[in-house]
Amino acid sequence: MRPKKAKQFIPELASELNLPIEMVEEVISYYWREVRKSLSRLKHTRVHLTNLGDFTIKHWKLSDKIEMLEKFEEKNRLKGMQQITARYKTAETLYDLRNMKTMLEEEQQRADFVKMHKRTSYESTRKHNQNLES
């Protein structure tokens, strides 16, 4: 199967739905703009796209990025309008990264709890079913 470009399927889709081509283009561009925003912003640990899969943040890359931005922030304590806006942007990104790290840690704790709960409940049922001969 050969991949199709938007120029090829937008007119087909518009005629199939009996909608203007401009409206279909706007809807498709809005959807992909929102997908790009959700992938680039640090608001969710996992983004699911139907037929493409789940996109997750890797904890080791998150830690590396936090460390790199902290070093950058220490080095660049210069004054001036351009440096001030860069510092605010760096501080905002660091804040988002730290929030994402706490979200990942909470998700990991929840997964560990579920795993432990499953393990203990499995062991209790396993002990109960060992005396099937009697």
C-alpha positions in Angstrom: 0.0 0.0 0.0 1.4 3.4 -1.0 0.9 6.3 1.4 -1.3 9.1 0.3 -0.7 12.8 0.7 -3.3 15.2 2.0 -3.6 16.8 -1.5 -4.8 13.4 -2.8 -7.4 12.4 -0.2 -8.8 15.8 0.8 -10.8 16.3 -2.4 -12.0 12.6 -2.3 -13.1 13.0 1.3 -14.8 16.3 0.6 -16.8 14.9 -2.3 -17.7 11.7 -0.2 -19.0 13.8 2.7 -20.6 16.5 0.4 -18.6 19.3 2.2 -16.5 22.1 0.8 -12.8 21.3 0.3 -11.8 24.3 2.4 -13.8 23.1 5.4 -12.2 19.6 5.2 -8.7 21.2 4.9 -9.4 23.3 8.0 -10.6 20.4 10.1 -7.6 18.2 9.1 -5.1 21.0 9.7 -6.7 21.8 13.0 -6.5 18.2 14.1 -2.8 17.8 13.2 -2.0 21.2 14.8 -3.6 19.9 18.0 -1.7 16.6 17.7 1.6 18.5 17.3 0.8 20.7 20.3 -0.1 17.7 22.6 3.1 15.9 21.5 5.4 18.9 22.1 3.8 20.3 25.3 4.6 18.7 28.5 1.1 18.2 29.8 0.5 14.5 29.5 2.8 11.5 30.1 1.2 9.5 27.3 -0.5 10.6 24.1 -2.6 8.1 22.2 -3.2 8.5 18.4 -5.6 6.1 16.8 -3.9 3.9 14.2 -0.5 5.3 15.2 -0.1 4.2 18.8 0.9 5.6 22.1 3.7 8.1 22.5 5.2 8.2 26.0 7.9 10.3 27.6 11.0 8.4 28.5 12.1 9.0 32.1 15.8 9.0 31.4 15.4 11.6 28.7 13.4 13.7 31.0 16.1 13.6 33.7 18.8 14.5 31.1 16.8 17.4 29.8 16.2 18.8 33.3 19.9 18.5 34.1 20.9 20.2 30.8 18.5 23.1 31.4 19.7 23.6 35.0 23.2 23.9 33.8 22.2 26.2 31.0 20.3 28.4 33.5 23.4 28.6 35.8 25.7 29.6 32.9 23.4 32.2 31.4 22.7 34.7 34.1 23.3 37.7 31.8 21.1 40.8 31.8 19.4 42.2 28.8 15.9 41.9 27.3 16.7 38.9 25.1 18.5 37.0 27.9 15.6 37.7 30.3 13.0 36.3 27.9 15.2 33.3 27.3 15.6 32.8 31.1 11.8 32.9 31.5 11.3 30.4 28.8 13.9 28.1 30.3 12.3 28.5 33.8 8.9 27.7 32.3 10.3 24.6 30.5 12.0 23.5 33.7 8.8 23.9 35.6 6.9 21.7 33.1 9.7 19.1 33.0 9.7 18.8 36.8 5.9 18.5 36.8 6.1 15.8 34.2 8.7 14.0 36.3 6.4 13.9 39.3 3.6 12.7 37.1 5.8 9.9 35.8 6.8 9.0 39.4 3.2 8.9 40.5 2.2 6.7 37.5 5.1 4.3 38.3 4.0 4.1 42.0 0.5 3.3 40.9 1.8 0.6 38.5 4.0 -0.9 41.3 1.0 -1.0 43.6 -1.2 -2.7 41.1 1.6 -5.2 40.4 2.1 -5.9 44.1 -1.7 -6.3 44.6 -2.0 -8.8 41.7 1.0 -10.7 43.0 -0.4 -11.0 46.6 -3.9 -11.9 45.4 -2.4 -14.6 43.0 -0.3 -16.1 45.8 -3.4 -16.3 48.1 -5.5 -18.1 45.5 -2.6 -20.3 44.6 -2.2 -21.5 48.2 -5.9 -22.2 48.3 -5.9 -24.3 45.2 -2.9 -26.5 46.1 -4.9 -29.1 48.0 -7.1 -30.2 45.1 -6.2 -33.9 45.7 -8.0 -34.0 49.0 
